[in-house]
């Protein structure tokens, strides 16, 4: 076993606000290796979403001295539940696609994630070993990151990918940038509720295509995810969605009637 004698000073490190989320993991051994990687790098919060294995022997065996992380580990029925209280949800992807443009590499984003985690819970989400995160999973992620690798074979083993991300977060936590003030972000459940209201509003006025309304919503998820929404921002956007729906339900007629009445009253007063 490799012993690192030049251990970094971790006095000011705080990664308690970072959560590792594994979506539909297939291998118990991989989950155990993930727990060990987290323990090595000072992370504690592990959540599994719909794990596809039952026998946990290899999970415990591969975790070695990270049994405490497995003891605290939670299992949820869906990704929305796993990240519901998170201010920032970051998905991992190595695949290109219409909705899969990464906002940065793990090294580029790590300082921001560590800083945000000082006042918010930040989830880093990893997909199944065989095909990664689905588009439905990606919808719940505010940002996307990638781990640079050879184009000949960019797909990493799950535990290896988690180790690289945790290592970059660990290094970023030592840097001065990690101590910069962070904002209090709106929890993911409130942000998702807002997106659903916007979806309904866009459909009401014909802005979203009825056969694929999520297409335009993905664009909104991307740029609003990069912005990092605070609670007040979410309330403003919810108000916008309500106003759009009101207008689409005939509110424009009410506005027109009021305008005509005001114009008539002005003429009478002359």
C-alpha distance (Angstrom), angle and dihedral (degrees) to the residues before:
residue distance angle dihedral
X1 . . .
X2 3.80 . .
X3 3.80 113.5 .
X4 3.79 117.5 -159.3
X5 3.82 105.5 -149.0
X6 3.82 92.7 -179.8
X7 3.81 95.3 65.4
X8 3.81 112.8 179.2
X9 3.78 120.1 -116.2
X10 3.80 105.3 -99.5
X11 3.80 97.7 179.0
X12 3.81 94.5 119.1
X13 3.79 97.7 31.1
X14 3.80 117.1 120.9
X15 3.78 118.7 177.5
X16 3.80 95.8 148.4
X17 3.80 89.5 109.8
X18 3.82 93.7 59.9
X19 3.80 118.0 94.0
X20 3.79 124.8 -166.4
X21 3.81 112.2 -147.8
X22 3.81 121.5 -167.3
X23 3.80 113.5 -163.7
X24 3.83 116.3 -149.4
X25 3.83 95.8 -24.9
X26 3.80 112.6 -166.0
X27 3.79 102.1 -164.0
X28 3.79 125.4 66.4
X29 3.82 90.2 -162.7
X30 3.80 90.7 56.2
X31 3.79 91.4 52.8
X32 3.80 90.4 51.0
X33 3.81 90.5 50.1
X34 3.82 89.2 49.5
X35 3.80 90.2 53.8
X36 3.80 90.2 51.5
X37 3.81 91.7 49.1
X38 3.80 90.3 51.0
X39 3.80 91.4 49.7
X40 3.81 90.8 50.2
X41 3.82 91.1 53.9
X42 3.80 99.9 39.8
X43 3.81 101.3 -104.1
X44 3.79 120.9 135.1
X45 3.80 112.0 174.0
X46 3.82 115.4 89.9
X47 3.82 126.0 169.1
X48 3.81 127.7 -178.3
X49 3.80 121.1 -155.9
X50 3.81 114.1 -153.3
X51 3.83 97.8 -28.7
X52 3.80 112.2 -151.4
X53 3.81 98.2 -145.8
X54 3.80 132.3 76.4
X55 3.78 106.5 -173.6
X56 3.80 107.3 79.2
X57 3.79 98.2 -175.9
X58 3.81 95.5 104.9
X59 3.77 91.3 43.3
X60 3.79 90.1 60.7
X61 3.79 92.9 39.9
X62 3.81 94.4 52.5
X63 3.81 94.1 44.2
X64 3.84 90.2 65.4
X65 3.85 103.7 174.2
X66 3.82 94.6 3.2
X67 3.79 95.6 84.2
X68 3.81 89.9 120.5
X69 3.80 90.0 64.0
X70 3.80 90.6 51.8
X71 3.81 89.8 48.0
X72 3.82 90.1 55.8
X73 3.81 93.6 40.0
X74 3.80 116.4 120.5
X75 3.81 129.7 -151.7
X76 3.81 121.5 -149.0
X77 3.78 134.6 -172.6
X78 3.80 96.0 -128.3
X79 3.79 142.3 7.4
X80 3.81 93.8 -108.0
X81 3.80 89.6 62.6
X82 3.80 92.8 46.2
X83 3.81 93.4 56.0
X84 3.82 101.1 28.5
X85 3.83 95.3 115.8
X86 3.82 96.2 39.4
X87 3.78 122.6 114.9
X88 3.80 92.4 -157.8
X89 3.81 128.4 27.2
X90 3.81 116.8 -168.8
X91 3.78 120.9 -170.6
X92 3.79 124.3 -157.1
X93 3.80 122.4 -136.7
X94 3.78 140.3 163.9
X95 3.80 94.9 -178.6
X96 3.79 123.9 92.6
X97 3.78 119.4 -137.2
X98 3.77 147.5 132.6
X99 3.80 93.4 -74.3
X100 3.80 98.0 26.6
X101 3.78 107.4 80.1
X102 3.82 104.4 139.2
X103 3.78 116.7 -133.0
X104 3.79 91.1 -145.6
X105 3.77 148.3 -35.4
X106 3.77 120.2 -78.1
X107 3.83 90.5 -105.5
X108 3.81 91.4 52.7
X109 3.80 94.5 48.0
X110 3.81 100.6 37.2
X111 3.86 97.0 87.5
X112 3.80 91.3 50.4
X113 3.81 92.3 47.5
X114 3.80 92.6 50.0
X115 3.81 92.0 47.5
X116 3.82 91.8 48.4
X117 3.81 90.8 48.6
X118 3.80 91.2 62.3
X119 3.83 89.6 76.1
X120 3.81 104.1 13.6
X121 3.78 139.1 41.7
X122 3.80 109.7 -104.4
X123 3.81 119.1 -162.2
X124 3.79 122.6 -158.3
X125 3.80 107.4 -161.4
X126 3.81 125.5 -153.3
X127 3.79 124.6 -170.5
X128 3.82 131.1 -138.0
X129 3.78 119.2 -63.3
X130 3.81 94.2 -113.9
X131 3.82 103.6 50.7
X132 3.80 111.7 -4.4
X133 3.79 126.6 -133.4
X134 3.80 118.8 -10.9
X135 3.81 123.8 -133.9
X136 3.80 88.1 -102.9
X137 3.81 88.8 56.3
X138 3.81 91.4 46.3
X139 3.82 90.0 55.5
X140 3.81 89.5 67.8
X141 3.82 93.7 51.4
X142 3.80 119.5 93.2
X143 3.80 93.7 -162.6
X144 3.80 137.3 15.4
X145 3.77 128.4 -143.3
X146 3.76 134.1 -172.7
X147 3.78 135.9 -156.7
X148 3.82 109.9 -134.2
X149 3.79 112.0 -122.6
X150 3.78 140.5 154.6
X151 3.82 111.2 -63.8
X152 3.80 87.6 -135.7
X153 3.82 89.8 69.6
X154 3.83 114.1 -1.2
X155 3.81 96.9 161.0
X156 3.81 111.1 105.5
X157 3.76 129.8 -158.8
X158 3.82 109.1 -98.6
X159 3.81 96.1 -116.8
X160 3.80 91.3 45.3
X161 3.80 91.3 51.8
X162 3.80 91.5 49.9
X163 3.81 91.0 48.7
X164 3.81 92.1 52.9
X165 3.80 92.3 49.2
X166 3.80 93.0 46.0
X167 3.81 90.8 47.8
X168 3.81 92.2 52.9
X169 3.80 90.6 47.8
X170 3.80 89.7 49.3
X171 3.80 91.8 52.7
X172 3.80 92.2 45.0
X173 3.80 89.8 52.4
X174 3.80 88.9 62.5
X175 3.78 93.3 54.5
X176 3.77 126.3 91.7
X177 3.82 90.1 -119.9
X178 3.80 89.8 67.9
X179 3.81 90.6 66.2
X180 3.81 95.4 56.5
X181 3.83 114.3 119.8
X182 3.78 113.4 -89.1
X183 3.79 129.5 -153.2
X184 3.80 126.0 -119.3
X185 3.80 103.8 -111.2
X186 3.79 127.4 -157.1
X187 3.83 114.0 -99.3
X188 3.79 115.8 -102.0
X189 3.82 93.3 -115.0
X190 3.83 90.3 60.7
X191 3.80 92.2 45.2
X192 3.82 91.1 50.4
X193 3.83 90.8 48.9
X194 3.81 88.0 52.9
X195 3.82 92.0 51.0
X196 3.80 91.0 51.5
X197 3.82 90.4 52.0
X198 3.81 90.4 48.7
X199 3.81 89.1 49.4
X200 3.80 90.9 54.8
X201 3.80 91.7 45.4
X202 3.81 93.3 49.9
X203 3.79 90.6 49.7
X204 3.80 90.7 49.6
X205 3.81 93.4 58.4
X206 3.81 96.4 36.1
X207 3.80 95.8 -110.4
X208 3.83 92.6 121.8
X209 3.80 120.0 55.0
X210 3.83 108.3 -112.9
X211 3.81 92.5 -138.2
X212 3.81 94.3 51.1
X213 3.81 110.6 15.0
X214 3.80 92.2 156.1
X215 3.81 91.1 67.6
X216 3.80 94.0 76.4
X217 3.81 91.2 34.8
X218 3.80 90.3 61.1
X219 3.80 89.0 60.6
X220 3.81 90.8 51.2
X221 3.81 90.8 46.7
X222 3.79 90.6 53.5
X223 3.79 100.6 50.1
X224 3.80 95.3 36.1
X225 3.79 88.5 47.1
X226 3.79 90.1 55.1
X227 3.80 89.7 50.5
X228 3.81 94.6 55.3
X229 3.81 107.2 -134.2
X230 3.78 121.8 -126.7
X231 3.81 122.0 -154.7
X232 3.79 92.1 -98.6
X233 3.82 90.4 52.2
X234 3.80 90.6 53.4
X235 3.81 91.4 50.3
X236 3.81 90.7 51.4
X237 3.81 92.4 50.0
X238 3.81 91.0 46.6
X239 3.80 88.1 53.2
X240 3.80 88.8 50.6
X241 3.82 90.6 51.3
X242 3.81 91.5 50.0
X243 3.80 91.3 49.4
X244 3.81 91.9 49.4
X245 3.81 90.3 50.6
X246 3.80 91.2 47.4
X247 3.78 90.1 51.5
X248 3.80 91.9 46.6
X249 3.82 91.3 49.9
X250 3.80 91.4 58.5
X251 3.75 102.4 -75.1
X252 3.78 89.3 130.6
X253 3.80 88.1 65.9
X254 3.81 90.4 54.2
X255 3.80 89.7 49.5
X256 3.81 91.1 48.7
X257 3.79 91.7 49.4
X258 3.79 92.1 49.6
X259 3.78 90.3 48.6
X260 3.80 92.2 50.9
X261 3.79 91.5 47.2
X262 3.80 90.7 49.6
X263 3.79 91.7 49.0
X264 3.81 91.3 49.1
X265 3.79 91.7 49.0
X266 3.78 90.7 50.5
X267 3.80 90.5 52.6
X268 3.81 91.6 49.5
X269 3.80 91.8 50.0
X270 3.78 90.4 54.9
